[in-house]
């Protein structure tokens, strides 16, 4: 039994070595009877390899978490993602693959021999998804790892995206039943590429554009007709990336004088529909996009610069630094005229945005859910009405909520009829709980206590109904 003495959010960045399983968590309040399915999340849970700490929050070794709902009850299970990066770390007691901001210890000779074939990590720490019948855990390397959603056992790399970088935020095309994602191929002639993945073996290229110095891309937007790349001026020289000997993300440079641009591609045929320039900003997360009156409306969580990446180094997180906050911004792209207008949608910060994805992605929508600042970190659940700019929130002293995942109530049409599921760290108790909020009011409906703490995770998805075995 680990006794935790910290009562602040740094407990969420502390290793959790125990894999656990509970058939039924104690519930306060009442879980909706209609809530049937599983919330599966991934996030870093081990922050040391051997006796060496990793440097950045994104470098922690991934743990999968499953919360399965049915008959008014909820079970929980956790398991480290047994990627090759994880297995090598276990067996050798050291990091063997390049992570986001931590490199393996290795001699200059060994480094030179891997220059153009870097040992990329498959540590699927960022997000999970489903392609065909398979569940995958993803990071930003082209190595999505298949796992069994019931047992959380890993089963190797699923497929190879067409590039050395990709995103952990694929879109879903419900008509073609495929994932749509972005990749970047780096080299003397670098290229942005969009592709669709229908199964392990079925991959199509959708669009491409050459680029001299690729930007860091974490997500993108998609409407019925368009793919939207928001390219902030946080860029990398591919040759320097290969030669510098510095950890991956530390090769990117911020060049605000270049400004930002939106590249809009046609999903059908892949033609570049337009290039739209505006002032510099940095983003991790698109919220939604839609076409309206000859304009493309693109909503995202924007920062003034990429200093958020520096703020997420573990030594800074653990000393309670001030974290830059993202603003919910709307850009309106005049599709034929080339103009871009930007505005802020609410007077609250917002990150880890979620919408009613299945019914609203690529269409006009009204509500976004996410996290806002709370007690020296981020951990207040917020709901923003993007039409009116109004917002409501949920928070509790000494507790930090994670990304709120919206689950619609079956048979109801209102956009916000349903619940939000968020894993909350209760630092005072040294435990976490799964919080169920009414998505209309953000009033608490139930909480299910996990009898230990669950480290903060980035993203998760709700898979309705029974999980396949
Ligand atoms: Co993300």
Boltz pocket constraint, residues with backbone or C-beta under 6 A from the ligand:
constraints:
  - pocket:
      binder: B
      contacts: [[A, 126], [A, 169], [A, 218], [A, 284], [A, 285], [A, 458], [A, 459]]
      max_distance: 6.0
